Amino acid sequence: MTNVATISKNKRSKVLDKEQLLNDYRLGWESRHASLMGRKEVFMGKAKFGIFGDGKELAQIAMARHFKDGDFRAGYYRDQTFMMAIDQLTIKEYFAQLYAHTSVEADPASAGRLMNGHFATRSLNNDGTWKNLTEMKNSSADISPTAGQMPKLLGLAYASKLFRQNPGLKELSQFSKNGNEVAWGTIGNASTSEGMFFEAVNAAGVLQVPMVISIWDDGYGISVPNEYHTTKGSISEILKGLQRNDDQRGYEIFVVKGWDYEALDRAYENAARIAREEHVPVMIHVVEMTQPQGHSTSGSHERYKSKERLEWEKEYDCLLQFKKYIIDSGIASEEDLDQIEQDAKAFVKKEKDAAWTAFSGEIKNELKEAVHLLKQAAEQSSFKQDLEALAEDLTKLINPIRKDVISTVRRALWLLRKENISAKTVLKNWYLQQQEINEDRYSSHLYSQSDFSSEKISPVPVEYEADAPLVDGREVLQACFDNLLATDPRFLAFGEDVGKIGDVNQAFAGLQAKHGELRVTDTSIREVTIIGQGIGTALRGLRPMAEIQYLDYIHYALMTLSDDLACLQYRTKGGQKAPLIVRTRGHRLEGVWHAGSPIGMLLHSLRGMLICVPRNMTQAAGMYNTLMQADEPALVIECLNGYRLKEKMPANIGEFRVPLGQPEVIKEGKDLTVVTYGSMCRIVEDAAKDLADMGIDIEIIDVQTLLPFDVNHIILESVKKTNRVLFADEDVPGGASAYMMQKVVEEQGAYYFLDAEPATLAGKAHRPAYSSDGDYFSKPSIEDVVEKIYGMMHEADPIKFPEL
């Protein structure tokens, strides 16, 4: 491990330009004043919450100097100075995000959807197509959960390895220049205690990817000092074993002080060279940093830091030490630097005020319109005094927000509910128009709104030759994956046991040998960073398939899927996309940890992803073909007990596409509609034969995808015919079955066509017990389906269907 700080004091790495030094000084103070003023804006009630990067300025300036076009950042909410230094964040944009200005132009990172300090560049054109990422400096969209940036950092770096080593990707010049791009990650010292940090660090060392991790170490994690976070109180100390040597690959590790300008510059110069040229991961532990305003606007650090520590932080504030360095070097006088500080403060105030004027001006205009309409209504209404009071209350607000305006108008419409006056119509139309605008401001882009949306991908029917062979279901998938690998160089698959043995169910059998290790790749047991590997490579224009071996194991990666992948398009308002396909398998194996169907959990936590639940492997293959044309992330859950079942081999294996969001009626009937999916389809189909013997004719609908769900209301048309519905599912009671019921009975309006209560049939509240008996008594069986449906028919006609 190299201590760069010690080296740099003995010998300068290069002559630093005077103009550059003074520009760095100016930028550092602009960022600092943005932090100081941002805190005041929160306390004045002009912003909801503030978290700032003060004390971290100098290291970020040094890092930015070696950040090149095409490089990617995966950082966290302290990195404002870095984003300013690479010209991807202006002071005005910084405050626009603090105020939550719902405009992509004002806040390109999130259009006001994220709290301040969450940065992103816009990788996509307005139509959803990719920009040339090699001609811009890139930042993946930040997330708040500590260490949550680390999984995708691995993937961003892994993409460079693929672009350099896979000849088939050389034509994708808008995404990479021979894999020369470095992925730069930042993390706070306390967050290195998270498992995601250790998992990502280990994986990057194994993969040997161009990744530079900066650890901003100010000695605390909110109020908790390092000795509570890290063995030996130092992350670089305990990770010395990762240091590469002549015989073993590993990391290059530097330790540098956050107030030492020359040492920081040299550290980042060396790190960039090693990572970019050699594809070796580098860790830079930046120690002796400060945090002058504490963690956030939620509290003061004076509560937990000693007097001695606070005095040390004042002396070793990086900007004050930088000032001393510049003066001691004879580059500028104290008066010159004082003037730079004053100019920086004035500039930040001007930009802050401009951001506030732009933000508040929009709302004030809406407020004026609302007040005008309220006063018009007051002149025509018997509630004149009440409406005038509402208008008056609005005008008295010092810092009105949009909620104040809309809430007041809604309450005015309550008052006018029984009156038939023209002003009421005008007011209501204005309100409805605002609701449409606010839908775009606050709720758009959960899914893709581009021409590559899954809903816009045209389906292609599956075709069979007259003598189509019957094969194992896994062979259909194998043929599908073989075609994707042969026809699309962007496609790659990785996961535990995916490579050499072709996954645990052999759908990739032989494909690594045929297409190479870079295309079909084994990984270690590390679900979080398997997903991160997928997110990062997808952000860089590739089309990865990340495999989670069994559905139960997805819990390891749920936070990354939910907080990063699923909400990516939403939190950037269409500025970034990561069309990752997550492949897994579930349903009806045996045992507590290998037979779960936690679908309700996934439905609630993965809004923004597609959730596909094919009943057989032909369906799954058609869904993969569709997803490869779309630009949305998806989770595909294959049926564990379907790989050895016989299916006909499609003639158009690479062309047929299953429409997503469109259920399939797999058996027509007249007495009762059963809505189900996945492995339950076969259970219900078998039950239908027994029910037919009892004189009951059921219609079976396979929903095919749960997100999206029956966009054309096919299920409603079935219920109109049968007037009875059962939702059958392996999830716990109230899980996916309740979700499907809400979608059909409430959203589609099936309630009005029912002659009996809608019913659900689910698994037990516990996980399945071990053995075939455990499965039988834990999950819905053929007999459970028969008896449930028979009971519903008995209630309708007890004479024809006497009690069992």
N, C-alpha and C positions, 0 to 999 in steps of 0.2 A: 504494500500500500504506500502510495506516494503522498507526502505532505507538501502540497504545492506552495503553501504559504511560506514555508521555510526556504524553499528554493528561490522563490521570487524576490526575497529580500537580498539575496546575495548577487543575483544577476537578473537584469531585466530581460524579458523574453523578446521585446521589440520596442522600438521607439514609438510612443503613443502621440498621435497628432494633437496639437493644442486645440484646434477647432472641435475635434471630436470630443476631447475631454470636457470642454465647456458646454457642448451640446448635451453630453451625458449629464452634466451637472444640472443644466436647465431642465432636462426631462425628468430627472430624479425629483426635483422640487415641484415640478408640475404635478407629478403623481402624488407626492406627499400632500400638497395643498388640496388635491382632489379628495384624498382620504380625510383630511381635517375638516374640509367644508362638507363632505358627505355626511360625516357624523353629526354636524350641526343641523343639516337638513332633516335628518331623522328626528332629532330632539325638538325641532320646530314643528313637527307634524307634517312636513311636506313629503316624507317618504316613510315607508312602513318599517323597514329594517335595514341595517347597514353592516357590511363586513368588508374589511379593507386590507390592502397590501402594504401598509406603511411599515417601514423597517426592513423590507425585502427588496428595496429598489435597486441597490448597486449590483447584487448578484444577477438580477433579472436583466439589467442593462448589458452585463457581460455575456450572459447566455444569448441574448438577442443578436449580438454582434456576429455570432457564428451560426445563426439560424438562416438557412438558405431557402430560395424558392423551391417548392416541392416538398420541403420538410413538413412534418406534422407535429403538433403539440397535443398532449393529453395531460391537462393539468388540473388545478383547482382554484378556489376563489381568492387566492392571494396574488394572482399573476397579472394584475392590471398594468404594472410598469412594463412587463415584457410585451404585452399586447400593444401598448403604446409605442414601444421601441421598434416593433416590426411593422409599424404603420397599419395595424389592423384594429385599432381602437382610438377614437378621438376623445378628448375631454367631454365634448358635447354628447357623444354617444354614451360615454360612461355615466353621465348624469341622467340621460334619457332612460337608461335601464334602472337606475336608482328610483326614478319617479314612476317606472312602469308605463312608459309611453308605448301604446299599442300600435306602433308603426314600424314596419321593416326598415324604412328609410331612416327613422330616428334611432332605432335600436336593431341593427342588422343581426345581432346574435340571437335574439329571442323574441323580438317584437313585443317587449314588455311582459313576457310570460314567466320570466325567471327573476329571482331576486338579484341584486347587484353582485358583480364579481363573477358572473357566469358567462364565459366567453365562447364565441364560436365564429368561424368564418363561413361564408356561404359558398358551398361547393357546387351548387346547382344553379342553372339558369332558371328563369321564371317558368319555363315549360317543363321543368323536371329533368332536363338533360344535363350531362356533366359539363362543367367548365374544364379548362385545361389546368389541372392541379399542379403541373410542373412549373407553371408560370406565376404562381401565387404562393404566398406563405399561408399555411393551413393550420387551423386549430379545430380539433374535434370538439363537439359541444360538451361543455362541462356538466357535471352532476354534483350534487352536494354531498352524498354519503361518503364518509371518509374512506380513502383508498379505492373508491369505486372507479377511479380513472385508470387504475393499473391494468385490469384485464384487457381493455381495448388498446392500451399502449403497447402491449405485447403484439397484438394483431397488426397495428400500424407498422411496427418494426418488421414483423414477419413478412409483410407484403413486399418490403424492399428486398428481402432475401429471395422471394419467389421471382420478382421482376429481374433480378440479376442472374439467377441460376436457371430459370425456365426459358429456353429459346422461344417457346410458343407465345410468350407474352411480349416479345420485342416490338410488335406492331402497335402495342397500346401506349403510344408515346405521350398521350395526354395525361397519363397517370404516373409515369416514371421515366427517368433517364438512367437506364441500366442499374436500377436499384441503388442509386447514390443517395437517396433520401434518408435522413435520420429522423427517428421518432424521439421527441423530447418530452419527458415526463417530469412533473413536479409533484411533490407531496410534503406535507408537514411532518416534522420529526415524530410527533405522537401517533400519527396515522400509520407509521411503519409497524405498529403493533398489530395491525389488522392482518388476518389470514390472507386476504387478497394480495397484499404487498408481498408477502413471502412466497406465495404461489407464483406470482408473476415474475419475481426475481429469479426463482429457481428455473422456471420455464425458459426465460430469456437466456440464461446461462447454458441450458441444454441446447437450445436452438441456435445460439450464437447469431444474434440479430443486432442490427444497428440501432441501439436504444441507449439514450443518455438519461439517467434518472437523477434529478436534483432534489436533495432533501433539505428543505429550509428548516434549520434547527435553531429555534429561539429559546430552547430549554424547557418549554411547557406545552401541555395540551390543555387548553383553556386554563384551569387553575392547578393542574396536576403536573409536577415537575418530572424530569426525565427518569429519575431513579425509580419511579412507579411504572414507567412505560417499558423500559428497555434494560435488559441485562447489561451490567457494567455502565449503564447510563449513556451508551453510545452505540448507535446502529452500525457505524463503520467498524467499530471494534469487534462486534460479534459476527460480522460478515467477512472478516478477514479470510476465512477459508474459501471464499469465492474468488479471491485474487488469482489471476492466471499466472502460470510460470512456464518455464521452458518445456515442461513435459505435459502439462495439463491445460486444457482450455478453460476459460472462466471469464471473470470480469477484470476491468481495470478500475481501481478505486482511488479516488482523490479525496483529500480532506483540505478544506480551505476556509478561511475566515470571511464572514460576510461583509466585513468593513474594509477588506484589503483589496483595493482596486486592481493592482498589478497581478496579484495572485489569482484573483477571479478571472481576469482576462486570459492568463496563461492556462488555467485549468480548463476553461471552456474551449480554448484553441486546441489543446491537446485532445480533449474528449471528442470534439467534432471530427478531428482528423482520424482518430482511432476507429470511431464508430463508422464514419463514412467510407473510409478506404478499406479497413480490415473487417468490417462487419463483426465487431466485438462490442458487447454491451459495456457501458461505463456507468459507474455510480459516483456522483459528486456529493459529498456530505459537507454542506455549507454550515459551519458552526458559528457561534458567537453572533447570532442574529438577534434583533430586537423586535418588539411589537409595541410601539409607543402608545397606542390607544387601547391595548388589550385585545381580547378575542373579537369582540363585536360590540354593537350598540346595546347589547343585552346586559352589560355590566362593566365594572371597572377593575382593572388588574391591580390597583392599589390594595384590593381586599386580600390578595393572596401572595403578592411579591414582597419580599423584605425591603427595608429602606436601603440596604446596601446594594441589592439587586437593581432597584430603581435608579440609584445613583450611577451604577455601572452602565445601565442602559442609556442614560442620558449622555454619558461620556463617549460610549462606543456606538452611538447612533451612526449608521453607515454614511449618512449624508454629511454629518459633522466631521467624521473621519475623512471623508472624501474632500471636504473643504480644506481641512488641514493638509492633506496630501498635495492638493493643487497649490496652495500657498507655499508650502515647504519646497516644492519643486520649482518655484519661481515662475509658474505658468501664468498666474493672475494674482492680483492683490485682493485683500479682504474686501475692499470697497467695491471692486469689480464683481465679486461673487455675491455680495449683499444686493447689488443692483439686479443681478440675475434672479436672485430669490424674489425680490420685489416684483420684477416683471412677470415671473412665473405665477405669483399669487394673483396679480391683476388679470393675467390671461385666463387663469382657471375660473376666477370669479365671473369674467365676461362670458365665458363658454357655459358655465353653470347657469347663469341668468338667461342665456339664450335657450338653453335646454328647458328651463322651467317655463319660459314664455311660450315656447312651442307646445309643450305638454299641456299646460294649464289653459292656453288659448283655445285649444280644441274643445275642452270641457266647458269653458266659459261661453263659447259660441252656442254649444248645445243648451246650456243653461238659459241663455238669453232667449233662444227659440222656445224653450219650454215655458218660461215666465210669460212670454208674449201670448202663447196659446192658452195658458191658464187664465190670464186676464181676459182674453176674449171669451172664454167659457164662462167666467164669472159674470160678464155682462148679460149673458143669456140665461143663466141658471138661477134657480131659487136658492142655491147654496153659495151665493155671491161672496158672503163674508168669509166662509170657510176656504173657498178657492183663492181669494185674495190673500188670506193668511198663509196658505201654502206657498204662493208666489213670493210673498214677502220674506218668508223663512229662507227660501232659496237665495234670494238676493243678499241676505245678510251673511252668508257663509264666507269665511275668509279664504280658505283653500278647499273649494268644493271638489268632490270626486264624482265620477260618473254615476256611482250608486246613488248619491244624493238626488241627482236629477231624475233618474228612472224610477226610483222608489216614490218620489213625490208625485210624478205623473200617474203612476199606478194607483196611488191612493186617491188622486183626483178622479180617476175613472170609476173608482168604487162609489164615490159620492154621486157621480152622474149616471149610475147604473139604470135608474128608472126614468131618466129624462131623454126626450127625443129632440135634441137641438143640434144645429149644424156644427157648432163649435166642438161638440163632443166627438162628432165624426172626424173632424180635422185633427183633434188631439189624439184620438185613437189611431188614426192612420200614421201620424208622426211617431207614436210609440211603436207601432208594428214595424215601421221602417227602421227605427233605432234598434229594435230587437234583431232584425236581420243583419244590420251592421255589426252589432255586438256579438252575434254568432260567429262572424268572421274574425272579430278581434280576439275572442276568448276561447272559441271552441272548434275552429277549423283545423284541418291538416292532422287529425288523429291518424288518418290513413292517407295514402297518396291521393293527390288531386290532379295528377298528371295523366297524360295519355297512356302511361305504363301502369296505371292502377289495375289491380287484378280484375275488377269489375269490367274493364274495357278489353280484356284479353279474350278474343273470340274462341269459343270451344271448337274442338275438332273431334268428331265421333271416332271411337275405336273401330278398327276394321280387322276382320279375320279371313284368312284363306279357308277354302272349303275343307281342307284337310289339316287345319291348324292343330299342332300337337298339344297334348295336355302335358304341362310341366309343373314343377313345384312353383309356388308363388314367388319364392325368392329368385327364381330364374327370370321371371318377368322383370323384377327390379334390377337384376344384374344386367339384362339386356338394355334397360332404360339408362342405367348409369354408364354403361359402356358407350352408348350413343352420345350421351352428354359430354363425356370425356373426349370423344373423338371429334365432335363437331364444335365445341365451344372451349377455346383455350382458357377462358376465364374461370371455368368450373374446376373446383378441387374439393376433395372430401378428406376430413381428418377426424380422429377420435380414438378412443381406447379400442384396440384390436381391429381397427378398420383396415390397416395396411396389409401386413403379411398374410393373415388368415382371412382377410376379406370381411370383417365384422363377425360378431358372435353367431349370426344367422346366415353368413356367407353370401349376402347380396353383392358384396364387392369382391368375391372370390376370383382370384386371377387377374384382377384389374390393376393392382400395383405392379405386377410383373409386366403387364402390357403397356401401361401408361407412365410408369415411373413413380418414385417415392415422393416427388414434389406434388404429384396430383392426387395420390391416394396414400395417406400418411398416418402412421401410428402416433399416438400421443401417450404421455403418462396419465396416471389417474388424477385428473385435475379439472373437474367440470367447469369451475368458474372461468379459468383462462382458456379452456376450449371454446367457450362462448365468446370470450374476449378476443381470441384469435380470429373468430368469425366476424365479429363486429369490426375490428380494425381492418381486415382485408376487404370487407365489403365497403367500408368507407373510402377505400382507395381504388374502387372500380372493379374488383374481382367478384366472382359469384361463388362464395364458399358454401359448403354443406358441413355443418358442425354436428357431430353425432354425440348424443348423450345415451350411453349404453342401454339404460332402462329408465322408464318414466319416473320411477321413484327417486332416481338420483338427480332429477332436475331441481330438487329443493336446494342443492348446493349452489346452483347458479341463478336462483329465482330473483335475487336482488339485482343482479346484473341485467337479466332479461327485462325486468320490470322498470327499473330506474334509469337504464341507459337505452337499451335497444327499442323497447316497445314505445317509448315516448319521444324518440329521436325526431321524427318528422314533426310532431306536435310542438316540441319545445323550441325548434328552430323555425317554426312556421314554414315548413317546406324548404329550408335552406340546406339540409343535409339528409342523406338517406343511407341505409345500410341493409340492403335486401338479402339478409342472411337466411338460409334455410336451416332450421334446427331439426334434425331427424332423430327420432327416438322410437321406442316400442313399449307397449303397455297392455294392460287388460289380461286377466285370467291366466296368469302363471300360478304360482303357489307360494304363500308365505307373506308375512307382514311387510317385508321390504322389497318384494319382487312382484306384487300383484296389485299395487295401488292404482286407483283411477282418480287422482285429485283434480278432476276437471273443473269443479266449481272454483277452486283456488286459482287455477290458471285463467279461467274466464274473467275473474275479477281483477287479477293483477297484471294481465297481459293485454289490456285494451291498447290497441295500436299495432298488435301483431295479428296475423291470420292464424286460426287454429283449425287444422285439417284432421279429420278423424276417419280415414278410409276403412271400409269393411274388408277389403281384400287388396292384394298387391297390384292388380291391374288399375284399380282406382288410384292407389298411391302413385303409381308411375305416371298416370295422367295428370295428377296434381303437381308432381315435380316438373313435368313439362310446362304446365301453366305458370308455375312460380318462377321458372327460369325466364319467362317473358315479362314478368311483373317486376315492380320495384319496391315491394313491401316485404318486411321480414315475416317469416312464418314458422310455426311449429307443426310438424307432421308426426302424428302418433300412429305408428303401424301396429297391427294386431300380432301379438306374440305367438298366438297359436295358428297363424295363417301361413307361415313360411313354407310348410310342407304340404299344405292343401293344394290340390290340383286346379290349375287355371289354364285356359287356352292362351297360347302365345299370340299377342297382337301382330298383325302384319305391318302396321304403321307405328312401331314402338317409339320412334323418336318424334312423331308428329301429333299423335292424338292428345287432346287436352281436355281435362275435366273442368267444367265451369265451377268456379268457387261461389258459394252462397246460394246454390241451387240444389235443393233436395232431389232425391230420386225415389219414385214410387216403385218399390221392388216387388210388391204384390198388391194387386187391386182387390178391394173388398167393399162390402156395403154396410156391415153392422157396426164397426168400430175402427177408429184410426189409431194405430200405434206409431209413435214417433220415437226413433232411436238412432243409434249409430255404432260404428266399430264392431267389436266382437258380439255385442248384444244383438246385432242383426241376425246372426245365425241362430241364436237362442230363440228369438221371436219367430223366425221362419220355421224352425222345428215345432215350436208351440202351435203355430198356425195349422199344422197338419192334424194335431190332436183336437184342436178347437173345431176344425171342419167336420171331424167325426161327430162332434156334439151339436152340429148345426149352426155354428158361429163362423161367419165369414169376415175376417179382419183385413184391413188395408194396412200395409207396412210401408212406412216412409223412412228412408235413410237420409238424415240431414246432410251428410257428407262433410260439411264444415260447420263449426259452431260460431266462428268469427270469420267471415260474415255469416249471418243466419237467415236463410230463406228470404232473400231479398225480393222475390216475386210473389210471396205469400201462397206458395203451392200447398202448404199444409192447411191453410184456411179453406181452400177449395175442397179438400178432402173432408174436413170437418163439416162443411155445409152438406155434404152427401151422407155422412155416417151419423152425424149429430152426437158422437161420443169420441173421447180422446183419452189415450193413456200415454204418458211419457215414461219410457223405460231406459234405465241407465245403471251403470255399475258404481257410480259415485255415491258418497254418503247421502242420506236423506237431506233434502233441501239444497243439494249441490247443483249439478248440471240439470237435473230433472226440474227443479224449481226455475232455473234460468229459462229452459225451453218452454215451460208453462207460461211464464210471464211474457215471453216473446209472442206466443201464439194466442193465448186467451186474452191478454190485455192489449198488446201492441197491434196484433192483427185483427182483434175484435171477434175472435171465435166464440166468446162468451154468449153472444146473441144467437148462436146457432146450436147451442148445446141442449140436449134433452136430459143430461145427467151431469153430475159434478165431474169436472176434469180430475184425473187421477194420476198419481206418479207411482212408479215401482223402482226402487233404488236398492243399493247394497245396504248392509248393516252399518251402523254408526262407527263401528270399529274397523280396523284394517282386516283383510282376510286372514283367517287362520291357515296354518300349514297343512299340507296334504290335499288330496282330491276331496276328501270329506270336508276339510276346512274351507275349500273353495265353494263347495256345494252349499254349505250352511252359512256362508258369509256373503255370497253374491246371488243375484237373481238367477234362478234355474228355469228350465223348461216348465216344470211343475208350478213354480211361482207365477210365471206368466200366464199359464192356462187358468189357474185358480183365480188370479186377479181379474182377468177379463171375464171369466165365467161369472164371477161375483157381480160384476157390473151389469152383465146381461140378466142375471137373476133378479136384480133390483128392478130392472125394466119390465121383465115378464117372468114372474116366479112360477107360473104354471108351465110355460114352455121350458124354462130352465130351473128346475127344482134345486133346492139347496144341496150342495155336494156333501 
